[in-house]
Amino acid sequence: MPFLIVLLLIHCLVICFILAAIINGHSLTKFEEKIRELFIKPTGNEDVPEELYDEAYEIVMDLGKALEIDNDMTKHDAVQVALKRVEDFRDDSKDYQLKQSNDEQEKVKLKVIK
C-alpha cells in the first residue's frame, strides 16, 4: 500500500514538471500551445513593444563590438555576456512570438509540363 502512494506521488510530480515545462516553454507545438492556453489566457495585445526591439538592437550591436575585439579572452567573455543577455531576452519575449502564416509554411507545388 505505501508503494502505491509513493508511485502516485511520483506520477503527480512528473505531471507537474511536464506542465511547468509547457507553460514556461517556447517554440511549442500546437498541442502544447493548447495546453498552455488552458492555464495562461492569451492577452489581447499581440503587438511587440518597442522596448523589445530596442533591447534586441542593443544586444546585436554589443555582440558586433565583442566580435571585433582582438584579444581572444576578452572576446570570449564579451560573447558570453551577450549570450546571457540573449537568453534573458528570449525568456522575456516568449509571449510575443510572431505567428507565421500558413502560406509561408506550405511548400511550393510544381507541376511537370511535357
N, C-alpha and C positions, 0 to 999 in steps of 0.2 A: 504493500500500500504506500509506504513512503517513497518508493521508487517511482510510482505513478505520479505522485505530487511533484517530485523533482523533475520528471520528464515534462509535465505540464508547464512548470515554471520556466524551463529551458526553452520550450516552444514559444511561450509568450515573449520571452526575452528576444529570441531570434526574430519574431514578427515585429517587435518594437524597433529593432535595429534596421530591418528592411524598410519599414515605414519612414524612419528618420532619414535613411539614405535617399529615399524617393523624394521626400519633402525638401531636403536641402540640396538635392542633386541638380545637375544641369545637363543639357543635351539628352533629355528624356525621350523615350519612345511615346507613342500616342497612348498606349495603355497606362504607362506610368504617369503621363500628364493627367489622365482622367482620375487616377487615384489621388494625385496631388490636389486636383481641384475639389475633391471631396473634403479635404482638410483645410486647404487655403483657398479662399474665394478670390478669383482674379479681380484686380482693380479695374475700374472703368478707364483710367488714364493709361493709354498704351504708348503715349509719346515719350521718347527718351529725353530726359532732362539735359539741358545744355551743359551742366556741370560734368556729366559723364563724358561728353565729347571733349571738353577742356582737359579733363584728367587723362583721358586716353592720349590726347595730343602731347601733353607734358611727358607721359611715360615714353612715348615713341621718341620724342626729342632727347630725353635723357639717355635712352638706350643708344641713340646715334652718337651722342657725345661720348658715351662709355666705350663704344667700339672704335672711336678714333684715338683712344689713349694708346701710347706706345708701350708703356710698362705693362707686362702681362699680368702681374699680380694685382695691380690697381684695376686693370681692365676686368679681371675675373671678379673682384669684389664689387665693382660697379654693375656688372651684368647680374650678379646675384641679388643686389639691391633692386634692380629693375625687375627681375623675376618675382621677387617678393611683392613688389607693387602691383605687378600684373595679376598675381594670384588674389590679392586683396580686391583689386578692381573687378575681377571676374566674379568673386563672391558677392560684391555689392551690386553688380549689374545683371545678375542672372534672371531677375524678374523682367528685364527689358530685352529678352532675346527676340531678334527680328524673325518673324514668321516668313518663310519663303513660300511663294505661291506655288500651286501645283503645276502651273505651266512651265516653270523653270525646272522642276524636278523630273518632268516626263522626258523620256528620251525622244529624240527626233526619229521619226519613222521614214525611211527612204524606200521608194519603190524602184524596182529594176525595170527599165524600159528597154525593150529589144527592138 
